[in-house]
């Protein structure tokens, strides 16, 4: 039996938080149990109210005292997680938890240490979005592969599943968008068996709440370089 800790950082996600939790609750996978942890990052809308009314949809609710950013929320979730593996789930509906079965296949069949969900290797569907986002993603992935001698196609997908013992949250140094690069870099350096699987993607527009911007790429690339040569 494998336990997977699903970490869901949430900030002002009243429109989608319960739906995403219902989707996760509906997943049944032989030999796998899910530990669902929701980390509220100081939401100012009805997110907390909705979550407190439905404790049956998750295992643990972690309340950050104020809005401190996704990175701090992720660290809090990692500190509380007890599963064999960890997977990140955004609180919006850009990523579909039904793809967990894709991520789990290499874990169960090949004892994978790290599984990356890719939006670019034959997904069932992918919403057409911003051209320059795709260019930026290709650039980040290209640089990561050079630095780590890997062949990933989409290193900045939300769906990253890894063995929990590979990453010590107390040693994480970043708190912004670049934290994903730090976590993946550590997992790759500490692990041995890596896989990538196709996932679907329903990306949001900026009007719908998308937050990442082009300038975040600089910190991401610098973090990857630091992790390769100075970690």
C-alpha positions in Angstrom: 0.0 0.0 0.0 1.3 3.4 -1.0 0.2 6.7 0.6 0.3 9.8 -1.4 0.1 13.2 0.3 -1.8 15.7 -1.9 -0.8 19.2 -1.1 -3.3 21.9 -2.1 -2.1 25.5 -1.5 -5.2 27.8 -1.7 -5.6 31.6 -1.8 -9.0 33.1 -2.6 -10.2 30.0 -4.4 -13.9 30.0 -3.2 -15.1 29.3 -6.7 -13.2 26.0 -7.2 -11.9 24.7 -3.9 -14.8 22.3 -3.1 -15.0 21.0 -6.7 -11.3 20.1 -6.8 -11.6 18.3 -3.4 -14.6 16.4 -4.7 -12.7 15.3 -7.7 -9.8 14.0 -5.5 -12.3 12.2 -3.2 -13.7 10.4 -6.3 -10.3 8.9 -7.2 -9.9 5.2 -6.4 -6.6 3.5 -7.2 -5.8 0.0 -6.1 -3.0 -0.1 -3.6 -3.0 3.7 -3.1 -4.4 5.9 -0.3 -4.5 9.7 -0.5 -3.7 12.0 2.4 -5.3 15.4 1.5 -3.8 18.5 3.0 -5.3 21.9 2.2 -3.1 24.9 3.1 -5.0 28.2 3.1 -2.7 31.1 2.5 -4.7 33.8 4.4 -7.6 33.8 2.0 -9.8 36.9 2.2 -12.9 35.4 0.5 -15.1 32.5 1.6 -12.5 29.8 1.0 -12.0 29.1 4.8 -15.7 29.2 5.4 -16.4 26.7 2.7 -13.6 24.4 3.8 -14.6 24.4 7.5 -18.2 23.4 6.4 -16.9 20.3 4.6 -14.2 18.6 6.7 -15.2 15.3 5.1 -13.4 16.4 1.9 -9.9 16.5 3.2 -7.7 15.1 6.0 -6.1 18.3 7.3 -6.6 22.0 7.0 -3.6 24.2 7.6 -4.3 27.9 8.1 -1.5 30.3 7.5 -1.9 33.4 9.8 -1.7 35.7 6.8 -1.0 35.7 3.1 2.7 34.8 2.9 2.8 33.3 -0.6 2.6 29.9 -2.2 6.1 28.9 -1.2 5.5 29.2 2.5 2.2 27.3 2.1 4.0 24.5 0.3 6.7 24.3 3.1 3.9 24.1 5.7 2.3 21.3 3.7 5.5 19.4 3.3 6.2 19.6 7.0 2.8 18.1 7.8 2.8 15.4 5.1 3.3 11.8 6.1 2.9 10.0 2.8 5.4 7.9 0.9 5.0 10.3 -2.0 4.0 13.9 -2.4 2.1 15.5 -5.3 1.1 19.1 -5.7 -2.4 20.1 -6.7 -3.4 23.7 -7.5 -6.7 24.7 -6.0 -8.1 26.0 -9.3 -9.3 23.7 -12.1 -6.3 24.0 -14.5 -5.2 20.4 -13.7 -7.5 17.4 -13.4 -6.9 15.0 -10.5 -8.0 12.1 -12.7 -4.5 12.3 -14.1 -3.2 11.0 -10.8 -3.5 7.5 -12.3 -1.0 8.6 -15.0 1.5 9.8 -12.4 1.1 6.7 -10.2 1.8 4.2 -13.0 5.6 4.6 -13.0 5.6 4.6 -9.2 3.8 1.3 -9.0 5.3 -0.4 -12.0 8.9 0.9 -11.9 9.4 2.3 -8.4 10.0 5.8 -9.8 11.5 8.4 -7.4 10.1 11.3 -9.4 7.3 11.6 -11.9 6.7 14.7 -13.9 3.3 15.4 -15.6 3.8 16.9 -19.0 1.3 19.0 -21.0 3.3 18.5 -24.2 3.5 14.7 -24.7 0.2 13.7 -26.2 -2.3 15.0 -23.6 -6.0 14.1 -24.0 -6.7 17.9 -24.3 -4.9 21.2 -23.7 -6.5 24.6 -23.7 -4.9 27.0 -26.2 -3.3 29.8 -24.2 -0.4 32.3 -24.4 2.3 31.8 -27.0 5.0 33.4 -24.9 4.2 31.3 -21.9 4.9 28.2 -24.0 8.2 29.7 -25.2 9.2 30.5 -21.6 8.4 27.0 -20.5 10.4 25.5 -23.3 13.4 27.8 -22.3 13.2 26.8 -18.6 12.9 23.1 -19.5 15.8 23.3 -22.0 18.1 24.9 -19.4 17.0 22.5 -16.7 17.8 19.5 -18.9 21.2 20.9 -19.8 22.1 21.5 -16.2 20.8 18.1 -15.0 21.4 15.8 -18.0 17.7 15.0 -18.2 15.1 14.8 -21.0 12.0 16.3 -19.5 9.5 18.2 -21.8 7.7 20.2 -19.2 9.5 20.9 -15.9 7.1 23.7 -14.8 3.9 21.6 -14.8 2.1 21.7 -11.4 1.9 17.9 -11.4 5.2 16.9 -9.8 5.1 13.6 -7.8 8.2 12.6 -5.8 9.3 10.4 -2.9 8.8 12.5 0.2 12.1 11.5 1.8 14.0 13.1 -1.1 13.2 16.7 -0.1 13.8 18.2 3.4 11.4 21.2 3.6 13.5 22.7 6.3 16.3 23.2 3.9 14.3 24.9 1.2 15.5 28.5 0.6 13.0 29.9 -1.8 9.4 31.1 -1.4 8.3 32.4 -4.8 7.6 30.7 -8.2 11.2 29.5 -8.3 10.6 27.1 -5.4 9.2 24.5 -7.8 12.6 24.6 -9.6 14.4 24.2 -6.2 12.2 21.2 -5.2 12.6 19.4 -8.6 16.3 20.0 -8.6 16.7 18.5 -5.2 14.5 15.5 -6.0 16.5 14.8 -9.2 19.9 15.1 -7.4 18.7 12.8 -4.6 16.7 10.3 -6.7 17.7 7.8 -9.4 14.6 6.8 -11.3 12.6 9.5 -13.2 9.6 9.3 -15.4 7.3 11.7 -17.4 3.7 11.1 -18.3 1.1 13.0 -20.3 -1.5 15.1 -18.5 -4.3 17.4 -19.7 -4.4 21.1 -19.0 -7.2 23.7 -18.8 -5.1 26.9 -18.3 -6.7 30.1 -17.0 -6.3 33.5 -18.6 -5.1 36.5 -16.6 -8.7 37.7 -16.4 -9.6 34.3 -14.9 -7.0 34.5 -12.2 -3.6 33.4 -13.7 -0.8 35.0 -11.7 2.6 34.0 -13.2 4.4 36.7 -15.3 7.4 36.8 -17.6 9.7 38.3 -15.0 9.3 35.2 -12.8 11.4 33.3 -15.4 14.6 35.1 -14.2 14.4 33.9 -10.7 13.5 30.4 -11.9 16.5 30.1 -14.1 18.9 31.5 -11.5 17.6 29.0 -8.9 18.2 26.1 -11.3 21.8 27.3 -11.8 22.4 27.7 -8.1 20.9 24.3 -7.4 23.2 22.6 -10.0 26.5 24.2 -8.9 26.1 25.4 -5.3 23.6 23.0 -3.6 
